[in-house]
Amino acid sequence: MKKKLSVLIFSALVFGFFLTPAVHAHTPLCSCYDNGDGTVTCEGGFSDGSSAAGVQMRVEDGAGKVLIQGKMDDDSEFTFDKPAGDYKVQFDAGEGHKITVDGKEITQ
């Protein structure tokens, strides 16, 4: 019985050891820049090199009202007309994979 328990614990530890790097290797990345023509482009992806194509994007005003919604395109980019006033951009790939970029940080 003790041998079976030891094998079970050892197996769980080995499985956890190999699973942990996979969980942490998928960090979301998103950066946005002002194109200088009244538009902003955001580029996204993941730290393991995966594409962000299809990731939900939202542009909200200072009060949190959604101004623009869309998705990253096949090149993992999202371009939108720059709103007047305060705004923020949210890259939303699901729980634990969200990034918010304040419009004040978006420069040319």
Secondary structure, DSSP 8 states (H G I E B T S, - for coil): -HHHHHHHHHHHHHHHHHHHHHHHT--EEEEEEE-SSSEEEEEEEETTS---TT-EEEEEETT--EEEEEE--TTSEEEEE--SSSEEEEEE-STT-EEEEEGGG---
